[in-house]
Amino acid sequence: SQIQRVLLALTLPLEVLQMVKSRMMEAMNKGLSRQTHAQANMQMLPTYICSTPNGTENGNVLVVELCQSHVRILLTTLLGNGNNSPQLTNKIFDLPGDITQGTGEALFDFIAQCLRQFLDSNNISNNHLPLGFVFPFSCRQTRLDKAELISWSKGFSCSDVEGKDVVQLLQSAINKQELSQVEVVALMNDTVGTMMTCSTREKPCEVALIVDKGTNSCFMAEAQHMQMVEETSGRMCVNTEWGCFGDDGALNDTLTPYDQHVDQESSNPGLKRFEKLVGSLYLGDIVRHALIALATEKALFIGSNVTALGTKGVLKTQQVLEIIDNEEGMTKARMTLEALGMRPSERDCCRVQQVCRAVVSRSAALCAAGLAAILSLIRQSRGLERLMINVAVDGELYRAHTRFREILQSVTGLLAPECMASFVPSMDGSGWGAAMVTAVALRMAEQRCEVDQVLAPLRLSRADLERVQALMRQEMDLGLGQETNANSSVRMLPTYVRGTPDGSERGEFLALDLGGTNFRVLVVRLAENGIHMASEIYVIPTNITQGTGEALFDHIVDCIMDFQLKQDLMEQVLPLGFTFSFPCKQLGLDKAVLLSWTKGFSASDCVGKDVVQLLREAAQRKQHLALKVVALVNDTVGTMMSCGYDDPKCEIGLIVGTGTNACYMEEMQNVGTVEGEQGRMCINMEWGAFGDNGCLDHIFTEFDRMVDEKTINPGKQRFEKLISGMYLGEIVRHILLALVEKGVLFHDMPCFTLQSKDIFKTKFLSTIEIDGLALKQVQSILQDLDLHATFEDSVLVREVCQTVSLRAAQLCAAGLAAVVEKMRENRGLGQLAVTVGVDGTLYKMHPCFSQHLQKTLQDLAPNCTVTFLQSEDGSGKGAALVAAVAVR
């Protein structure tokens, strides 16, 4: 019964392991959160390692590995051949005992002397030798090459190092040895090294687990969940420092009296509680205390002298592992116990073997609970139903015993059934891994230079944006002048809309919204209790959009009559507002000459004609005499008017969708192209053409030029081609092709689909840039395009998308800043408060566009308080409101 009680205490049922797993997940989240990190036992330390090897790494890399009793120097030559058959040269230098207890300066000087000796003996004198430093102590890293020691452990207690940057201490010692060619590039602990050594392009390892004298784990976390670092894109390796799990009491209900004794005997009572249940440094003593308890109860070693069991460390974990062995275990138990002065019976040996197995099995099961917690956290953070992942493993316990491995793997599967983990044993984990970390860091730095070089022309400075703002203002002034209008790329077309809604408008109005192959007819009722609308969408077949003008307008009138019939409006003569979203020169509110067709229309005999007159003539042909067209507007003006009904301060309209345009209320005295000095008039800027005269050539990149050349109107609508949804996907596609050519994207992967024009839709930018979208989902989007992206590729594609959409929003803001500043100056105000009515799929659907636009506008026009009001059905409702204001 006593032996059963001990074995039961050391056996953790599945439900207890599930509890340990969930508490571990809580502890990890606590460590990752900025709010709770300071109180967390699991530190979840960022390592600033953001990538695993991809096989292209090459060159010579030095490694310094500080171990418990020695320093190892390693030179690795990588050939860029998938990291197969690397050339390794290494030498071990024994660490004098007094060094580990002496000054920090003496320790680092000793390491640098070993390094010098190694380089001299191998006749190595390269111009530049990057070095990776394996430093297996708890550090607070702020960069890959900057790490402050939190505390010594493993018998080290060198003075004047804690709180200092150990990379800098090593570099200073190296410089003292006049090894100017050696540069410390990266610092890592042994767990991270293990993950990196097991990782290849085809089989990346994203989790590592070490079960040795101590225990630790690390994993590639989504950077956006790591609140302790500024980096929010991609992934970063987190060093969990999970040995400290349970220091807050989270493991108290699983501890046995034997664990308590081991803890009290240790040099750090109450600390590293998880490590003391799992690490091989402690397992022998846990067994020892269990045997002492059984001997005290006369359940073991009757008649033997058990005094030797009172000595800490007298029973080694290596002996425990040998005792577990099925065949030789009983013999090993007898030999071990006899060596301690006991005379064990067969039954004693059998029971000792049972206790040893229980302690080692519990260690493996607890490791499995921790690993299951990591795997579940990764799966959840990546938004996956199932996770398939490779786990790098190293350490005496994992390597030495089949039983430990089997329990670890099977219990992990039971605790995280939705995660499929493949275990990859590490070969020379820390040394070779440190070389890989350093080589990857160098590759990433080179890649960063290439990427920055490609994207630099798209990253606009404050000065660039101020220049665009000034140029827009200049073009606006030219466009408003009678004499200078022809020289401006911004047309500044008068709309003859003289006022915005004031809320007193009443009555029923028809509206027609024509801007593409689908068009709408609406009836809009303005009442005291708000606006009521009914509408219907009609299709214009291609043979009509590309046929005669007469057929097109006859079809439009047929649709209006059909709608009026359905709405029982045939007997009424209602004022009609017509939203016509094609470039027109307006000569009056109900008179507008079509300048050109766009959007696939090419109906004959319309360009140069009055659009309202063409509609009236069609109504006469159809004998529909009840049609009263009072106003024609474009969609931008309709947007402004629609929002103006809800907010009287709305005096600007902005559309950022497939195309882009803006309008605003200008003082009549400034409008040189229309007679009259009093009041205001809405000006349709047609700002998409801004820059067509070459004034924006300095902003245009090679990618913009490539996109422009392949459009149906090369050299036209230059500003629109930098901003609007029709073109952003194409800009991204050309940038991605440039990065593929430079070898930094989709390495060795076919990218045929990227050669196809318009294959990369602007809607992909919107999806890829959603905050919180896991990179697995970005990979999936790219896979749909037959682009087999690695995780790193996905990070880079996201960065390209972000750069292009940010520039679009900033340029839009620079244009808008010119508008609001002009309105403020026109009115002689120190501060202008104005509302922008805004519409368009890019503004509404892109997750960041509106924020970037508003932030940049605030920066460029600090004396203007601008409110953005999204238009609901602007182009339809707005036309009716223009008609209503005109009637009023």
VEXTI-118872 format. One record per residue (C-alpha): residue in three letters; y, x, z. Coordinates in steps of 0.05 Angstrom, whole numbers, plus 5000, padded with zeros to 4 digits. Example, Ala and Ser with C-alpha at 12.3 -4.5 7.8 and 13.67 -1.06 7.14 Angstrom:
ALA491052465156
SER497952735143
END
This chain:
SER500050005000
GLN504850585015
ILE503650904946
GLN504550224913
ARG511150124949
VAL513650814926
LEU511450684854
LEU514649994855
ALA521250284880
LEU521150794822
THR519450274769
LEU525149884736
PRO523149214706
LEU526149014639
GLU531148534670
VAL533849094714
LEU534449544654
GLN538248984617
MET542948964676
VAL543949724673
LYS545349664598
SER550649124607
ARG553949504665
MET553950134621
MET557449734565
GLU562649494615
ALA563750214639
MET564550454567
ASN569649914551
LYS573350084614
GLY573650814593
LEU576050644523
SER581750194547
ARG588650484559
GLN589650004618
THR583250174656
HIS581650884633
ALA584651214695
GLN579850824740
ALA573750924695
ASN567751344716
MET565451434645
GLN571251814615
MET569751644542
LEU573452274521
PRO576052324449
THR573452944414
TYR578052914352
ILE571852994309
CYS572852464255
SER567452624205
THR560152844200
PRO557853364148
ASN557253164075
GLY553753784048
THR559654084012
GLU561754534070
ASN561755274052
GLY564055954077
ASN563156384139
VAL563856064208
LEU563556414276
VAL561056054338
VAL561856254411
GLU557155874456
LEU558355934531
CYS551755794568
GLN549755784641
SER547256504641
HIS549456804575
VAL554356804517
ARG551556704447
ILE555456934386
LEU553156634320
LEU555456754248
THR553556204198
THR554456254123
LEU554555564091
LEU553255524016
GLY555654814000
ASN548654633978
GLY547654044024
ASN547454524083
ASN540354734065
SER538055434085
PRO544355674119
GLN544556414135
LEU544756534210
THR545957164250
ASN546457134326
LYS546457554389
ILE545857374462
PHE549957724515
ASP547857644588
LEU553357364632
PRO554357774696
GLY553957334758
ASP560657554785
ILE564157334720
THR562356604732
GLN565556624801
GLY571457084783
THR578056974748
GLY578856574684
GLU582057174651
ALA575857604665
LEU571257064636
PHE575156984570
ASP576157744564
PHE568557824570
ILE567357314515
ALA572457654469
GLN569158334482
CYS562358044463
LEU565457764400
ARG568558444382
GLN561858794394
PHE558158274350
LEU563158354292
ASP563059114296
SER555459164300
ASN554658704240
ASN560359044202
ILE564058384192
SER571458434172
ASN573257804134
ASN580657634123
HIS579856974160
LEU574256764206
PRO574556064234
LEU571155994301
GLY567955404337
PHE567555434413
VAL561855084450
PHE564554964520
PRO559654524559
PHE564554284612
SER568553654621
CYS575153724582
ARG580953284564
GLN582053394490
THR588553224454
ARG586653564389
LEU580453884360
ASP583354554380
LYS586654364446
ALA582754194509
GLU584554234583
LEU578754364631
ILE577953774679
SER572954114725
TRP567754654727
SER560354494739
LYS553554844730
GLY555355384780
PHE561855614747
SER568155664789
CYS572856134753
SER579956124781
ASP586155904744
VAL582755534688
GLU582454794710
GLY588254414679
LYS589154974626
ASP587854954551
VAL581355344544
VAL582355434469
GLN588855794482
LEU585656224536
LEU580156434488
GLN585056554430
SER589456994475
ALA583357404497
ILE581257484423
ASN588357704405
LYS588058224461
GLN581958514425
GLU586258564362
LEU581658084324
SER587457754286
GLN582757494232
VAL579157044282
GLU582156344293
VAL579355844343
VAL579155204301
ALA574954734342
LEU572254614412
MET566454174429
ASN561054064480
ASP553554144468
THR552453394457
VAL557353364399
GLY554053994370
THR547353644372
MET550053044333
MET553053494280
THR547053934269
CYS542653324255
SER547553014206
THR547253054130
ARG550752664075
GLU544352274060
LYS542652174134
PRO548852194178
CYS547552204253
GLU552751794291
VAL549751834362
ALA547352424402
LEU543452444466
ILE541853054509
VAL536853004566
ASP536553694596
LYS538353964665
GLY544153484658
THR544952904610
ASN550352654564
SER551452254500
CYS556652184446
PHE557651714387
MET562151564329
ALA566751004352
GLU571450574311
ALA578150924323
GLN581750254331
HIS577650124394
MET579750794424
GLN586250624458
MET586951314488
VAL588751614420
GLU594151444370
GLU589351484311
THR587550774290
SER584050874224
GLY576951114214
ARG572251354267
MET572251884321
CYS566752194362
VAL567151994435
ASN564052434489
THR561851904540
GLU560652364599
TRP555451844619
GLY552652284674
CYS558151984718
PHE555951274706
GLY554650944773
ASP559551364813
ASP563150714828
GLY556750394858
ALA554350064793
LEU547350374804
ASN546850264880
ASP541849694874
THR537150144833
LEU537450754878
THR531450934922
PRO531851314989
TYR529151924951
ASP535151904903
GLN539751854964
HIS536652484994
VAL537352864929
ASP544652654923
GLN546152874995
GLU543053554983
SER547053674919
SER553554064914
ASN557353424894
PRO554852824936
GLY556652144908
LEU558152424839
LYS554152454774
ARG549551894799
PHE546551734731
GLU545352464716
LYS541752544783
LEU536851984763
VAL535652264693
GLY536953014687
SER531353524694
LEU535353904747
TYR533753334796
LEU526953034777
GLY522853544816
ASP526853404879
ILE526152644871
VAL518552734868
ARG518953214928
HIS522552704971
ALA517652144951
LEU511852604971
ILE515252765038
ALA515852015052
LEU508551895035
ALA506352495077
THR510452245136
GLU506851575130
LYS500151935128
ALA498851675058
LEU498152375030
PHE496253085050
ILE492752895115
GLY491153535153
SER495653965108
ASN501954335127
VAL507454015086
THR513254435114
ALA514354755045
LEU516354075016
GLY522654095059
THR525654645016
LYS530354414960
GLY528054634890
VAL521054824912
LEU518054324863
LYS520654454792
THR521453934738
GLN517354364691
GLN511554304741
VAL512553544744
LEU512053514668
GLU505653924669
ILE502653474723
ILE503752854680
ASP499253144626
ASN492952714620
GLU487953274611
GLU490653864649
GLY495153474697
MET490253414756
THR488754154754
LYS496154314750
ALA497553854810
ARG492354204852
MET494954894834
THR502154704848
LEU500554394916
GLU496054964937
ALA501555454919
LEU505855074970
GLY500555195024
MET497254505022
ARG489954315014
PRO490253694969
SER484453224960
GLU482652934891
ARG486052284914
ASP492352674934
CYS492752994865
CYS491752324831
ARG497452014872
VAL502052594861
GLN500852514786
GLN502551764792
VAL509151924828
CYS510952454776
ARG509651964720
ALA513851424753
VAL519851894762
VAL519552154690
SER518451444662
ARG524451184701
SER528651754673
ALA526651564602
ALA527750824615
LEU534750934643
CYS536451374583
ALA533950804539
ALA538550314575
GLY544550774564
LEU542750884491
ALA541750134480
ALA548650014510
ILE551750514460
LEU547950214400
SER549949504419
LEU557249714428
ILE557250044359
ARG553949424327
GLN559048954358
SER565049384342
ARG562949424269
GLY561648684264
LEU554448774242
GLU548548314252
ARG543748904249
LEU545149644259
MET541050194227
ILE542950864255
ASN540551584265
VAL540551864336
ALA540552624346
VAL536652834408
ASP535953494445
GLY534253764514
GLU528354004554
LEU525953304575
TYR526053014505
ARG522853614472
ALA517653764525
HIS514153114536
THR511152604488
ARG511052064543
PHE518552134554
ARG519952054479
GLU515351454472
ILE518451084531
LEU525551244508
GLN524250984438
SER520250354457
VAL524850134514
THR531050244470
GLY527849774419
LEU526549254472
LEU533549284501
ALA537149294433
PRO532548924385
GLU538148834334
CYS539049584328
MET534150024290
ALA534850744315
SER531451334282
PHE530851934328
VAL532452614296
PRO530653224339
SER535953764339
MET534554474317
ASP539154964352
GLY543754384369
SER549854684400
GLY550555334360
TRP548955074291
GLY552554424308
ALA558854794328
ALA558755154261
MET558254474228
VAL564054184268
THR568354774249
ALA566354744176
VAL567554004173
ALA574354104206
LEU576254604152
ARG573754144096
MET577653564125
ALA583953994130
GLU583254204056
GLN581953474037
ARG587953254077
CYS592353744038
GLU589653463972
VAL590652743993
ASP597652874020
GLN599553213955
VAL597252603914
LEU600452093960
ALA606952473976
PRO610852173917
LEU609251463943
ARG611551614014
LEU618851434014
SER623751744063
ARG629551374095
ALA634151734046
ASP629951483987
LEU630450764011
GLU637950824024
ARG638751073952
VAL634850483925
GLN639150013967
ALA645550333939
LEU642950293868
MET641049563876
ARG648149413902
GLN651049793843
GLU646849403793
MET648648743827
ASP656048893820
LEU655149073747
GLY650948443734
LEU656347993764
GLY661948283721
GLN663847953655
GLU664848623620
THR659249013654
ASN653648493655
ALA650348763593
ASN649749453624
SER646049223687
SER638549193694
VAL639448633745
ARG641548013705
MET644947633762
LEU644246963726
PRO648646393751
THR644345783769
TYR650045273776
VAL646945083843
ARG653245023885
GLY650544823953
THR644444823997
PRO641744194031
ASP645543954092
GLY640443434115
SER644342824091
GLU640642774024
ARG636942104016
GLY633041753961
GLU627241843912
PHE626842413863
LEU621942653811
ALA620343393806
LEU616743793753
ASP613944493769
LEU612144903708
GLY610345633719
GLY603445733690
THR597645383655
ASN597244893714
PHE603444483727
ARG605243933776
VAL609043283775
LEU611643043842
VAL615442463872
VAL619642673932
ARG622442163981
LEU628042414026
ALA628741974087
GLU631642014157
ASN624742184185
GLY623542754136
ILE620742894068
HIS614842514038
MET611442753975
ALA606042553927
SER603843003870
GLU598643123816
ILE596543763780
TYR595743753704
VAL592644283660
ILE595944543596
PRO590444753548
THR591145443514
ASN591945133445
ILE598244793471
THR601145393510
GLN600445793446
GLY601845233397
THR608544913378
GLY614244773426
GLU614144043405
ALA606843963424
LEU608044313491
PHE613843863513
ASP610343233486
HIS604343413530
ILE609043513590
VAL612242823579
ASP605342503572
CYS603442783640
ILE610042543672
MET608741833645
ASP601541853670
PHE603942043739
GLN609441513741
LEU604440993719
LYS599641183776
GLN605341193826
ASP608140523801
LEU614740853782
MET615240673708
GLU620840163719
GLN625240643759
VAL630241153733
LEU629641733782
PRO633542383780
LEU628842953760
GLY629143673782
PHE625444163736
THR622644823764
PHE621845253703
SER619245943722
PHE620846323659
PRO627046763646
CYS632946313625
LYS640346393616
GLN643345793650
LEU649645483621
GLY649944913671
LEU645644593724
ASP642044193670
LYS642744683612
ALA638545313607
VAL636745743546
LEU629746053546
LEU630446813540
SER622946963533
TRP616046693547
THR611647043599
LYS604946893634
GLY601046793570
PHE605746253539
SER607946343467
ALA609745633443
SER613745693379
ASP620945483367
CYS622945493441
VAL626046183455
GLY633646123448
LYS633445373458
ASP635744943516
VAL629444773555
VAL632444133585
GLN634343893515
LEU627244023490
LEU624543593547
ARG629543033533
GLU627743033459
ALA620342983475
ALA621942383521
GLN625542053463
ARG619642173417
LYS615141853469
GLN620341293478
HIS620541453552
LEU627841293564
ALA627541283640
LEU627542053645
LYS633942323677
VAL633743083682
VAL639443293729
ALA637644013746
LEU633444603723
VAL631845163771
ASN627045743775
ASP621945803831
THR626146283872
VAL631845793876
GLY626945243891
THR624245653949
MET631245753978
MET632845013972
SER626244794002
CYS627345234063
GLY634745044065
TYR632744334080
ASP629544574145
ASP634645124161
PRO641945064138
LYS642645824145
CYS637645934089
GLU641946234033
ILE636946724003
GLY630546583965
LEU625247123957
ILE618647103920
VAL613447653927
GLY607147423893
THR604347573825
GLY611447753807
THR617747833848
ASN624847573847
ALA630647393893
CYS636746933893
TYR642546843941
MET649046473950
GLU654746883922
GLU662246763929
MET664846443864
GLN670646933862
ASN665647503851
VAL661847153794
GLY665547403733
THR660747063684
VAL662746353705
GLU669546043710
GLY672145813778
GLU674146163843
GLN672445653896
GLY666145593938
ARG659445923925
MET653945913872
CYS646746113876
ILE645346733834
ASN638446843805
MET638047603808
GLU631847693763
TRP631048333803
GLY624148473775
ALA627848833718
PHE631649293766
GLY630750003740
ASP629449813668
ASN635650233651
GLY632450853682
CYS636150843748
LEU629550823787
ASP626051373748
HIS626251843809
ILE621951333848
PHE616751243792
THR610451653801
GLU605351853748
PHE601051273772
ASP606650773761
ARG607751043691
MET600350973674
VAL600450253698
ASP606950103660
GLU604350393595
LYS598349923594
THR602249273607
ILE604448783553
ASN611748973567
PRO612149723577
GLY618749963603
LYS620649263627
GLN620448943697
ARG620049643728
PHE621849423800
GLU616748853796
LYS611349353775
LEU612549743840
ILE612249133885
SER608448533861
GLY601248313866
MET600048353791
TYR600549113793
LEU598849393863
GLY591349393851
GLU592249773786
ILE596650303821
VAL591150383874
ARG585850453819
HIS589651023785
ILE590551383851
LEU583151313867
LEU581451613799
ALA586052213813
LEU582552323881
VAL575652273847
GLU577952803797
LYS580053263855
GLY573153183886
VAL575552873951
LEU573052163939
PHE566151873921
HIS563452583918
ASP557852643866
MET557551883861
PRO558351513795
CYS565051153790
PHE564650833721
THR567450163744
LEU573950503765
GLN575350653692
SER576049903678
LYS583149623677
ASP584649103731
ILE577849193764
PHE581249343831
LYS584748693849
THR590748653894
LYS586948173938
PHE582348763956
LEU588449113987
SER589648504030
THR582348484054
ILE581649234064
GLU587949274105
ILE586148714154
ASP587049004224
GLY580349044258
LEU576249014193
ALA570449474206
LEU569350034156
LYS562349774141
GLN565849164112
VAL570449604071
GLN564249964045
SER561349294026
ILE567649103986
LEU567249763949
GLN559749663938
ASP561249013902
LEU565049443853
ASP559049913846
LEU562750443886
HIS557750733935
ALA562650953989
THR561151374049
PHE564651204114
GLU569851754098
ASP570951474029
SER572450794060
VAL577651104107
LEU580951444047
VAL580950824004
ARG584150444061
GLU589550974068
VAL591150933993
CYS591650173998
GLN596250234059
THR600750734024
VAL601650313962
SER602849653999
LEU607649994049
ARG611750273992
ALA612049583959
ALA614449264024
GLN619649814036
LEU622449763965
CYS622849013972
ALA626549114037
ALA631449614005
GLY633149083952
LEU633948544004
ALA638249014047
ALA643149073988
VAL643448313984
VAL644748164058
GLU649748734065
LYS653648474004
MET653647764034
ARG656248044100
GLU661848434067
ASN663647844022
ARG664847424083
GLY668447954123
LEU663447924180
GLY661648474230
GLN654848144239
LEU651347664190
ALA645947174211
VAL642146904151
THR635346614134
VAL630946814075
GLY626446274046
VAL620346654023
ASP614246493981
GLY608746853943
THR601547043956
LEU602947783971
TYR607947604026
LYS603547054054
MET596547344046
HIS597348094057
PRO596248254131
CYS601848774138
PHE606848654081
SER611448184118
GLN611748624181
HIS613349244140
LEU618648864100
GLN622148594162
LYS621949254200
THR624849654141
LEU630249124128
GLN632349154201
ASP632749914195
LEU636849904130
ALA641449324148
PRO642549374224
ASN648748924222
CYS644748334193
THR640247884234
VAL635347624182
THR630347064195
PHE624546954147
LEU622246244136
GLN615846144095
SER616645614042
GLU611845044040
ASP611444783969
GLY618045103951
SER617845063875
GLY616144323874
LYS620144053933
GLY625844543918
ALA627144253849
ALA627743553878
LEU632543813931
VAL636944143878
ALA637143473843
ALA638743123910
VAL644443613927
ALA647243523856
VAL647042763864
ARG650242823933
END
